[in-house]
């Protein structure tokens, strides 16, 4: 039986500091949202052409936002993890020009638009714009590097910083992560062919930067030059905790 959306306030959720870090810092009241039924791999959150009715905040899992070009090819615009806000780009036109698909089991909250909280619309709108501004800045920094190996390495380290778990690999610290996306989807995001991504990962493995087993990676750290740069490529930087 499918669960119905549940009206809640963000200030009752342990995820609030991650979803609204700007507001949490000043002790603002929680945002009124609807907690949506769980999504499963392949579930569509919205489709291209759907009317804009609000935005979504990811609580757990990974959601792919993509568009289709004139030849029918897919281009991945972002991978959203816990704490990320998605769907706001459709506000201006009133319709989504993208499609959002769950890559893993995921949970999201829905914030209806226009905001409906009597007497507090201005404060809520300001908080929303502050959060959107932060995410826009982070995504603007997601510049594809000239060297595919560097681009792939940065991407992998960013994902590991978001959803990986720390462990040791010999004398070096390391982070183990299971990628929710395929090599092809990584290429669609970075702008490379799937074969280019595979070759780059193979070279990184030979250089001792990573260990690979299917979609599971062990990212090794070799000093400050290799620290994760999550804010540069994927929105948000702090490691996430999935609701239990």
N, C-alpha and C positions, 0 to 999 in steps of 0.2 A: 504494500500500500504506500503510495507516494505521500511524503510529508508535505503539509501545506506551509507556505511562507509564514514566518513568525515575526511579528513586530517587536523589536527590541531597541534598547538604547546602547550605544557604544560604551558608555561609562560603566556598564555591567559586564563588559567582556575583557578578558585578560589580554586580548590582542590590540586593544585601543592604542597603547603607546607605539605600536608598530604601524598601525594603519593611519594614525593621526599624530605623528611625533611633534609637529609644530604646536598643536593645541594642547597635547599632554604636558608640554613644557610650561604652559601658563595656567594649567588647571581648569581648562574650559569644560563646559558641560558636554555630555556625550551626544553624538549625532543620532537622530532617529532613523533606523534602517529596518529592512526586512531581511531576516535570515532565510535564505533560499534552500529548497531541497538539495540533497547531495547530488553532485554531478559524477558521471562515470566516464571512463576513457571513451572518447568519440562523441560525447554529448555536446550539442551546440548551444551556446549561451545566447547568441544572436546571429542572424544571417545578414548577408549583404542586402541592403534595401529595406531592412526592417525600420520602422519608425522609432525615433529616439524617445524614450520615456524616463530615462534615468541612467545612472552609472552603477558600476559594480565594484566591490572591494573584495579582493581575494583573501580568504581566511586560511586556506590550506590548499596544497596541490599545485598544479601548473596548468595554465591556460595559454593557448597559442592564439594570437591575433594576427590575421593574415588578409591579404587581398589577392585578387586574380587579375592578371594583366590581359591585354587584348589577344594574346595567343592562347590563353587558357592556363598559363603557368602560374603557380602559386609563389607569392613572396611573403615571407614571414616578417611582420613589422615589430613584434615583441613577444617575449615569453613572460607571462605574469606569474609571480610567486606571492606567497603570503605577505599582505600589507600593501600590495600594488593596487592602484585604481585604474580601471579600464572602462572605455565606452564614452568618455567625455568628449572625444574628438568629433562625435556626431551632433553635438549641441548646436553648432552654428547652422548646419544644413537641415537639421531635424530628422535625418536618416543616416543609418550606418552605411558607410562605404567599405566596411570590412566584415569579416566573419570571425567569430570567437569560438574555439573548440577546446574542450578539456583534453589534455594529454594524459592525465592521471585522474584518479579519484580526487575530487576537489569540492570545497565548500566556499560559497560566496555570499556576501550581503548586498542588498539592492537599496540604493538611495534614490527615491523617486524625485523626478523633476517636473514642475517647479517644486521647490522646497515648501513643505506644508507644516509649519510650526508657528502658530499664531504668536506674533510679537517678537519673534526671534529670527525672522527671515534674513535680516541684514547680517547678523552675527554668524549665522550658518553659512551664508553665501561667502563671507569673508574667509572663513575657515576652509571652505571648499576651494576657493581661489588660491589660498596660500599653499594648500597641498598640491593642487594642479601645477602651480608655478614651480614647486620643488621637483616634481616628477618631470616636467618639461625640461628643466635645466639638466637633469641627469640624462635624459634621452638625447638631448642635443649633443652631449659629449660622446655619444656612441658613434664615433667616426671609424669607418673601416680603415685599417692600416694598410700600407703598401705591401707589406710582407704577409702572405697568408698564414705562415707559421705563427707570427706574432698575434695576428687577429684571432686565430683559433685558440692559442694559448691563453690570451686575455679572456676570451669568452668562457673557456673551461674553468679558469680560475674564478671568474665572476659567479658562475653557477655553483661552484664548490663553496664559495664564501656564503652563498644564500642558503643552500640546502644540504651541504656536506657535513660530515662529522669528523672531528679531529682524532687522529691516532698517530702512532709513531711508525716510521719505516727505517729500521736500523737506528742510526744516530740522528736522523733528520726528522723534524716534525712533518706531518703529512695530513691530508684531508681526503677521506673516501667519500665518493658521491656516485649515486646511480642517476644517470642522465634521463630525464623524462622525455627528451626529444631525440629523434633519429639523426644520423649524419646528414641525411638529405635536408632535414628541417634546419639544422645548423647552417648548412650552405645557403638555404633560402633566406635565412636571416642575415648572414654576413655578406651575401652576394657572390658566393663561390659555387662551383659545381660540387656535387657530392664527392667525386673522385679527388678533388683538391683538398677537401676536408679530411678524407681518409689518408691521403699522402702526408698531410701536415701532422696528423695524429701519429702516424707511423714514425715520422722523423722525431717528434717529441718523445716518443717511447724509446727510440734508439739513443737519444741524447740523455736519457735518464730523468727527464722531466716528469713523466707520467708512467703508470702501469695501467694496462687496459685489459679488461675481460668483458667482452660484449659491451653493454652500456655502463658497466661499473668501472670507475676510474679511481686511481690513487694519485692525487696531485702532490708532488714533492716540493718542499720549500728549500731553496738554496741561498737564502739571504734576502735583504730588504728589496733588492731589485725585482724580486719575484713575488712580492706580497700581492694579495688579491686587490683588484681595482674595480669592485662591483659597481660603484656609482658611475663608472665611465661607460659601461656597456649595457647593463640591465638595471632597470629602476630599482632603487633601494640597495642598501649595502650590508645591513646587519643580518646574521644568520637567522633563519626562521624556525619557529616551533609550531608544528601542526597541532590543531586541537585534537584532543583524545576523546 
